[in-house]
Amino acid sequence: MYTADWCCDGQAAKKFLDSHGIEYTEIDVDADPAASDEVIRHVGKRAIPQLVIDGEWFQPYQPGRGLLRDELHRRLGIPRAKWSLARTIKSWF
């Protein structure tokens, strides 16, 4: 994962990966200028966080939508939970 210490979206992505036992290598684009250049070369701008899954670059965050949890589940083959708090609360009323 290409990220930086100050990147809140990167922190959210790391928390997601950690909570699902997904191993990853963190590459700090602030500490490694070559890594920053690589992000720009692959996505056209310095947009982090970036995950590289099976050679495909993917930004797991979208402004206005936050962390793309459904997309992360799909790309990483993580099954979704069958229930949601919102559905549970709606069923009470």
C-alpha positions as CSV (number, residue, x, y, z in Angstrom):
1,M,0.0,0.0,0.0
2,Y,1.3,3.4,-1.0
3,T,0.4,5.9,1.7
4,A,1.9,8.5,4.1
5,D,1.7,8.9,7.9
6,W,-0.6,11.9,7.6
7,C,-3.1,10.1,5.3
8,C,-6.3,9.4,7.1
9,D,-7.7,7.4,4.2
10,G,-4.6,5.2,4.3
11,Q,-5.1,4.7,8.0
12,A,-8.7,3.6,7.3
13,A,-7.5,1.2,4.6
14,K,-4.9,-0.3,6.9
15,K,-7.5,-0.7,9.7
16,F,-9.8,-2.5,7.2
17,L,-7.0,-4.8,6.0
18,D,-5.8,-5.5,9.5
19,S,-9.3,-6.3,10.7
20,H,-9.6,-9.0,7.9
21,G,-6.1,-10.4,8.4
22,I,-4.9,-9.2,5.1
23,E,-1.1,-8.8,4.9
24,Y,0.3,-5.8,3.1
25,T,3.5,-3.9,2.7
26,E,3.3,-0.2,3.5
27,I,5.3,2.2,1.3
28,D,5.6,5.7,2.6
29,V,5.6,8.1,-0.3
30,D,6.9,10.9,1.8
31,A,9.9,8.9,3.0
32,D,10.6,7.4,-0.5
33,P,10.6,9.9,-3.4
34,A,10.9,7.0,-5.9
35,A,7.6,5.6,-4.5
36,S,5.9,8.9,-5.0
37,D,7.2,9.0,-8.6
38,E,5.8,5.5,-9.1
39,V,2.4,6.5,-7.9
40,I,2.4,9.4,-10.3
41,R,3.6,7.2,-13.1
42,H,0.8,4.6,-12.6
43,V,-2.2,6.9,-11.7
44,G,-1.2,10.2,-13.2
45,K,-1.2,12.1,-9.9
46,R,0.0,11.7,-6.3
47,A,-3.2,10.2,-5.0
48,I,-2.9,8.0,-2.0
49,P,-3.7,5.5,-0.6
50,Q,-3.1,3.2,-3.5
51,L,-3.2,-0.6,-3.3
52,V,-1.7,-2.9,-5.9
53,I,-3.7,-6.1,-6.0
54,D,-2.5,-8.7,-8.5
55,G,-0.6,-6.0,-10.4
56,E,-3.6,-3.8,-10.7
57,W,-3.5,-0.3,-9.0
58,F,-6.6,0.6,-7.0
59,Q,-7.4,3.6,-4.9
60,P,-9.6,2.3,-2.0
61,Y,-11.1,5.8,-1.3
62,Q,-13.3,8.1,-3.2
63,P,-14.1,11.7,-2.1
64,G,-17.7,11.9,-0.9
65,R,-17.9,8.2,-0.4
66,G,-15.0,7.4,1.9
67,L,-13.4,4.0,2.1
68,L,-14.8,1.8,-0.7
69,R,-15.5,-1.2,1.6
70,D,-17.7,-3.0,-0.9
71,E,-15.1,-2.7,-3.6
72,L,-12.4,-3.9,-1.1
73,H,-14.5,-6.9,-0.2
74,R,-15.0,-7.8,-3.8
75,R,-11.4,-7.3,-5.0
76,L,-9.9,-9.1,-2.0
77,G,-12.5,-12.0,-2.0
78,I,-13.7,-11.2,1.5
79,P,-17.3,-12.4,2.1
80,R,-19.7,-9.7,3.3
81,A,-21.6,-10.0,6.6
82,K,-25.2,-11.2,6.0
83,W,-26.6,-8.6,8.4
84,S,-26.3,-4.9,8.9
85,L,-27.1,-2.7,11.9
86,A,-29.4,-0.5,9.7
87,R,-31.5,-3.5,8.6
88,T,-31.6,-4.8,12.2
89,I,-32.9,-1.4,13.5
90,K,-35.5,-1.1,10.7
91,S,-36.8,-4.5,11.6
92,W,-37.5,-3.3,15.2
93,F,-40.1,-0.7,14.0
